[in-house]
Amino acid sequence: MAMAGAEIEALIKAALPDAVVSIEDLAGDGDHYAASVVSESFRGISRVRQHQIVYAALRGRMGGELHALALQTSFPA
């Protein structure tokens, strides 16, 4: 079962309300996405922890509804 990009964005923004989120469907199949997430809450924490926060926001959908997510995270310049 595929997942809509808008749903991914909504889940991330629910966990990180200040985030600027950009989602791209890489294969047009609803299973392979790239996401860019920029949030002030990432400032001062490791990239690994930033990714863990985003994956937690997806509430266990990785590996099920969402097969692959190329993730890029950062904080505002």
N, C-alpha and C positions, 0 to 999 in steps of 0.2 A: 504494500500500500504506500503510495507516494505522499509527500508532504508539501504543502504550498509554501512558497517563499514568504508570503505575507504572514503565515503562521509562525515561521521561524523568527521573523522580525518581531512579531508581537510578544513571543515568549522571552526573547532577549530584552526587549524594552520593558517588560513587566519586572524583570529582575534588576535592570540597570536603566532607570527612567531617564537619566541624562544622556544616554548613549545615542550616538549617531550611527545608524546601522545601514549597511548596504548589502543586499543579497543578490547573487547572480546564479541562475540555474545553468550549470555548465553543460549539461547534456540534453536539456529539454525534457527530461524524464521525471522530474520531481524527486529524484533520489540523490543527485550529485550537485552540490551547491558550493559556492565560495561566499564567504561572509567577511566583511570588514566591520569591526566594532571599535569605535573610539569613545572612551569614557574617562572622565576625570577620576573615577574610582580606581582606575588602573595605575595611577601615578604612584611610584614607589614600591610596586610589587613586581615580582618576576613574571616573565612572559608565560612560564608554565602555569603559574597561579592564575593569570589572566584567562588563559584558555580553560582552566578548570572551572572558573566562575561562569564562563559562557556555556560550557557543556552542562553544568548543573542547571542552568536556566532552561535547558532543553528538556528537562524532566524525564530522562531515560529514553528519549526517542532515538538517540544515536544507535545505529546498529539494527534498528527496527524500521520505523517509518522513514527515518532519514539514514540513508546508507553511507553517504560520504559528505564531509564538510571541510573544505579547505579554509582554515581560519586565520585571519590576520587581526591582531589587536594592538591598540596603542592608546595613548592619552593625548589630549589636545596640546599643541605646541605652545 
